[in-house]
Each structure stands twice: as structure tokens, then as C-alpha cells.
Amino acid sequence: MRILTLVGVIFIFTLFFFTFGAVSEQHNFENLTIAKDEFLILEDDQIWLQGDIIIDGHLTIKDSN
């Protein structure tokens, strides 16, 4: 019985450990403009965009929603 309780506690702490760093950064844009030779990388983020997207540089979006 104690082993089952110990396994349960380890499981709960493992869940907390993996979910504390899982919060993504949120970006809100009215208009998104990327100038020439400018780099913008959005990775594991939440993106809210209203308006126009003007890209003259480099835009990379990875695992974002």
C-alpha cells in the first residue's frame, strides 16, 4: 500500500514538473510589420493578430497557435 502511495506522489510531482514550464507567451499585434533584414521567430507562443501582415524580412512560426 505504501508503494502505491509513493508511486502516486511521484506521478503527481512529475506532472507538476512538466506543466510549470508549459505556459506559452502571448503576443498581441494590431498590425505585424517586419522590416527588411529583420528576423522574427515565434516559437511555442500564442499569437493574436488583427490587421495587416507586412513582411519584408524573415518570419518563422514554430509550434504556435
C-alpha positions as CSV (number, residue, x, y, z in Angstrom):
1,M,0.0,0.0,0.0
2,R,2.8,2.4,0.8
3,I,4.5,1.6,-2.6
4,L,1.3,2.6,-4.4
5,T,1.1,5.8,-2.5
6,L,4.7,6.6,-3.2
7,V,4.2,5.9,-6.9
8,G,1.1,8.2,-6.9
9,V,3.1,11.0,-5.2
10,I,5.9,10.7,-7.7
11,F,3.4,10.8,-10.6
12,I,1.8,14.0,-9.3
13,F,5.1,15.7,-8.8
14,T,6.2,14.6,-12.3
15,L,3.0,16.2,-13.7
16,F,3.7,19.5,-11.9
17,F,7.3,19.5,-13.0
18,F,6.4,19.1,-16.7
19,T,3.5,21.6,-16.6
20,F,5.1,24.5,-14.8
21,G,7.2,25.4,-17.9
22,A,4.4,24.8,-20.4
23,V,3.0,28.3,-20.3
24,S,3.4,30.0,-23.6
25,E,4.0,33.6,-24.2
26,Q,1.1,35.6,-25.7
27,H,1.7,38.2,-28.5
28,N,-1.0,40.7,-29.5
29,F,-0.5,42.5,-32.7
30,E,-2.7,45.3,-34.3
31,N,-0.5,45.2,-37.4
32,L,2.5,43.0,-37.8
33,T,5.3,44.6,-39.8
34,I,8.7,43.0,-40.3
35,A,11.3,45.3,-41.9
36,K,13.9,44.3,-44.4
37,D,16.8,42.3,-42.9
38,E,14.8,41.9,-39.6
39,F,14.2,38.4,-38.1
40,L,11.2,37.5,-36.0
41,I,10.9,34.0,-34.5
42,L,7.8,33.0,-32.7
43,E,8.2,29.6,-31.0
44,D,5.6,27.9,-28.7
45,D,3.6,31.1,-28.4
46,Q,0.1,32.3,-28.7
47,I,-0.4,34.8,-31.5
48,W,-3.4,37.2,-31.7
49,L,-3.4,39.3,-34.8
50,Q,-5.9,41.9,-36.0
51,G,-5.0,43.9,-39.1
52,D,-2.3,43.5,-41.8
53,I,0.8,41.4,-42.0
54,I,3.7,43.1,-43.9
55,I,6.8,41.0,-44.2
56,D,9.9,42.3,-45.9
57,G,12.3,40.4,-43.6
58,H,12.2,36.9,-42.2
59,L,9.3,35.4,-40.1
60,T,9.4,32.0,-38.5
61,I,6.5,30.5,-36.6
62,K,7.1,27.2,-34.9
63,D,4.6,25.2,-32.7
64,S,2.4,28.3,-32.1
65,N,-1.3,28.8,-32.1
